[in-house]
Amino acid sequence: MKIVLQNLTKAFPSRNKKSNEEVIAVNNFNFEIPDGKLIGLLGPSGCGKSTTLYMISGLQKPTSGRIFFGDDDVTELSTENRGIGLVFQNYALYPHMTVKQNIMFPLQNLKGQDKLTKEQMLERTQEAARLVQIDGLLDRKPSELSGGQQQRVAIARALVKMPRVLLLDEPLSNLDARLRLQTREEIRRIQQETKITTVFVTHDQEEAMSISDMIVVMKTGIVQQIGKPQDVYDDPANLFVAKFLGTPPINVFEGRVKGGMLYVGPDAVMEIKGVSDQAVTVGIRPEGFVPDENGPLKCKPVNVEVMGRDVSVVSTHEASANPFVRSIINADHKVNPALEHVRYAIKPHKIFIFNKETEERIYFEVK
Amino acid sequence: MVESKQQWKAWLYLAPAIVLLLIFTVWPIINTVRMALLENYSGLKAAGGATFNFGIGNFEKVINYRRFVQCMKNTVLLCVFTVPISTLLALLIAVALHSIKPLQKALQTIFFLPYVTNSIAIGMVFAAMFNIVGSFFGTENELIVTAGIINNVIEFFGGTHVNWINYGSSYAANMFVMIVYIVWNALPFKILILLGGLTSINKQYYEAAKVDSTPRSRVLWRITVPLLSPMLAYVVITGFIGGFKEYTSIVGIFGERMGPASDSGRMNTMVGFIYDSLSNNNQGRASAAALILFGIILVVTLINLQVSKKRVHY
C-alpha cells in the first residue's frame, strides 16, 4: 500500500489567546511513500514529524491537504476505519491484560465478514508473537516484561490485524543503547518479512539512517530533504541537513569564494568552478580530512582519540564555527598532538558550501 | 529515623492529636465494649449507683428483638440495592462527563451539588415529590387530589398514582423511594472519585483502542473499568460502609417516625435502632447493637477486599 501525502498542513491554534498566531506544525508536506518500504521521519523535537505520523494515523486531522492510501482518499476517514497499526512511543500496552490478551485485542474487534473464530484468533496471535519472538511470554503481564519485550508486544499488537500501514512513533527511544541496536534490526527484519509499508518517527539520525529505505528530514514543519539515507548524507540540500546527519557532526567553517578559489579562513583549500565571489559557510565531513604535509588546511591539534580502526583528531581552526574541529582519519596516520600544526588535504566530495544567509547548498565543480 | 534524643520532641508535637484521639475515639470505643458487656446497663441507673453484672445478655436481647431484625433487614436491603446501582450510574455519568468538552465544568458542578446540600433538606424535597395529597391519617375523604411531582407525571402519562410514602403505603413503595433517594444522594461523591480516576488514565490507551477500531462498549468494559478498578473498589467499599450507617436519609423522608404513619418504625435502620436505644436510656443495648453493626461492616469490608484482590489491577 503506497501512501500519498498531498500538501499536508497542520496548524494548531495559538495557546496565547491575545495573539491569534497559529503554530504551523507541518507545512505543505508532499510525499509519495512507495509500497512496502520503510520510511524514517527524522528531525529535531518540534519539527512536526510526530504530527505527520498522527495525521497518517487519523488521530489528528490535517488543517488542509489530503492523504491517500493507495488510491483511496482517507483524509476524512476516522482512525477506526483506516486499517493501520500504530506503535506508541511508550507502547500503551493495556496493563491489566496478559501479552496474549493484548495481542488478541484488535482481533476481537473485527466485525462482519472479517470476524474470526477463537481458534483463528489464537493462531494469528501466536503467529504474530513468533514473528517478534515473544511466543514464550504470552501469559505474562506487561509489567513483568523488559522494555524491549514490551516493545515487541506493541509491534505484535499492531501487526496482528495485518494493517495496511504500520506506524511507529519513536519506537526505540525508551530502550537502552544495546537493545536499541538489536531492536532496530528486528524492526527492519519484521518489515521485510511482512512487506507492510512502514513509517517511523525518530530524532536519532543514526537510527533512521541505518534501517530506512528512505528518510525524510524535517525542520519546523518544513520538509528539508527526502531521499535514500546515503544519498541524503552524501548530498545534503542545505546546512541544516548536513549538520543533522552524521556522527560526529560535520565541521562548519566561515569561508569565502574569491576568484575561483575556496578559502577556509586564511587557507586556500581548493580551486572551484561555477561559484561567484561571496562569503560562504563551508562544511567538511569528519572523514573528509587526509593528513598531508603539504595540505592546505592548517589546524592546531588539541587531542588525539584512538578508536581502534580510526583515530579522531580534535583540533582548532580560527575559522571554525564550533570550538573544535573533529576529523576521523585512518589509524595508519600518526598525528602527534604535541605538534604546533597539522595540515590536511580535503576530499573534494566531503566538502560542501552553503549560502551564508539562506543556508542553501551552493553546488560547485572541482577544477 | 528520628534520633532517640529527639524522640520526645516528636511525641510532644503529636501530643495534641493523641490526647484528643484518646478522649474522643479510643475511650468511647473501650466504653462501648464495656457497656455492651454489662447486663442491662443504663447510664441513668449507673449514675444512681446501681451495679450491673458482666455478661452477654445485651447481645442476646438485641438479636431477639423483632424490631432489630427488621432494622437489619432494611439496612441490608438498602445496601444491596443502592451500592451497585449508584456505582454503576456514577460510572456511566463520570465516563459521559469525562468525554464531553463543552459545559464540562458547569455540569460537574451541577452533579456535585447534592453533596454539599443538607440531606435532611433533600429528604424533605423528596418527600414532597413523592407525596400524595389527601389525608395523612386515613379518614374517609382521603386522596381527593394528587400532588407531588412524581405522581403528577405518572398521571400525566395515564398511569394511576402510587401511594409512595403516605398512610397505608406498601413496604415495597417505601423501599423504592428510599433507594432512589439514597442513590441520588450517593452519586456526587462517587462521580467525583471516578472522574478523578478517569483523568489519571493515560489517553494513549484510548488512542490505541481507537486505532484497533474498538467499539465504545468494549472500551468501557475492557479498558476503562479495569483501569478504574482501584477507584471502583474504593467507591464500593465506602459505599457499603456508608450504607450500613444509613439513618439520616430515612429521617429526611419519613421524619423521626421512621416509617409511614400507618406503620412507624418500619423503615428503621440499625443506626436508627442504636439511637432509639440511647434515647430510652438503654446504653447497654445500644452498645451491643453498635458492636454487631461494627462486626457486620468489618466482615463485609473484608469480603470486599478479598474480592478486589482478584479483580483490581493496580
Interface residues (C-beta under 8 A of the other chain):
Chain A: S57 L59 T79 E80 N81 I84 G85 L86 F88 N90 A92 Y94 P95 H96 M97 F105 P106 Q108 N109 R157 A158 K161
Chain B: N202 Q204 Y205 E207 A208 K210 V211 D212 S213 T214 P215 R218 R222 I223 P226 L227 S229 H313
